[in-house]
């Protein structure tokens, strides 16, 4: 099951950038140098965009996790100090 899901993920990841910019290269012959260059540039651009989006999302999530951890730490230390002072 894990293998099957990983195969679907890989196929999905590699086909999305190709389909999104396919129209710019549509007027060229499929095996020409220009078509191959156009499609590789599109794939490269979309892959870079996806990677930068992933990097931004990851950094935002880590910031949120740090904030939540500091809040829970503060709550726990406050509870601990209240119990000690009683």
N, C-alpha and C positions, 0 to 999 in steps of 0.2 A: 504494500500500500504506500509506503514511504517512497519507494522507487517510482511508482506511478505518479504520485503527486509532484515529485521533484522533476520528472520529465515534463509534465504539464506546465510547471512553473518556468522551466527553461524555455520551452517553446513559446509561451506567452511573453516572456521577457524579450526574446529576440524577434518576435513578429510584430509587436506594437510599434517600434520605431520605423520599421520598414513600411508599414501600411500608412502611417501618418503623413509621410512626405512622398508618396509614390506618384502623385500627380505631376510634380515638377519634371520628372524624367519620362513622362508618358509618350512624348512625341518622338523619342529617339529609338533607333533599332536596339533590340535587346542585347546583342552581342558586340556592340560597338564600344570603343574606348570611352567615348563621352558618356554613354549610359552607365558603364561600370563606375567611372569616376563620379558621376552625379549621385548614384545610389550609395556609394561608399561614403561620400561627404555627408549625405543625409543621415546615414546610419551613425556616423561619427558624431554629428551634431546632436542628434536625439539621445544618443547614449550619454554624452556629456551633460545634457540637460537633466536626464533622469538621475545621473550620479550626483549632480549638484542639489537636486531636490531631495534626494535621499540623505545627503549630508546635512542639509538644513533641518529636515524633519528629525533626524537623529539628535542633532545638537539641541533642538527645542525640547525633545522628550527628556534628554538627560538633565536639562535645566529644571524642568518640572519635577523630575524625580529628586533632584537635590533640594529643591524648595520643600517638597513634601517630607523628605527625611529630616530636614532641619526643624520643621514644624513639629513633627512627632517627637524628635529629640527634646525640644523645648518643653513639650507637654509632659514627657516622662520625667524630665529633671524637676519640673515644678511639682509634680505629684510626689516625687521622692523627697524633695525638700520639705513639703508639707508634712509628710509622715515623720520625718526626722525631728521637726520642730514640735510635734505634739507631745 
